[in-house]
């Protein structure tokens, strides 16, 4: 039996995962068993083929429009005028036709101090 290279967990980075396991000569099947992911062939293969973390983000929520998108320029202007209170911003955009929740506006405010790159 060949010497085993210690398995690097996939969450530690795809490049490191590939380097420590597959480039060291281990097979995908061997890596699956060592990670306890024997029935997750596609997941292990996805990590093995990823060049970087960006390659792993391909879920259903990527690049979807938000109900807030139409109001982002207004919110950015108000933010630049130093109005950073989510409740006040929500109260201002509701009369403009915004149908979304206060929580979404608040999350948008807290997620980005200098402001979002949308």
Secondary structure, 3 states (H helix, E strand, C coil): CCCCCCCCCHHHCHHHHHHHHHCCCCCHHHHHHHHCCCCCHHHHHHHHHCCCHHHHCCCCCCCCCCCCHHHHHHHHHHHHCCCCCHHHHHHHHHCCCCCCCHHHHHHHHHHCCCCCCC
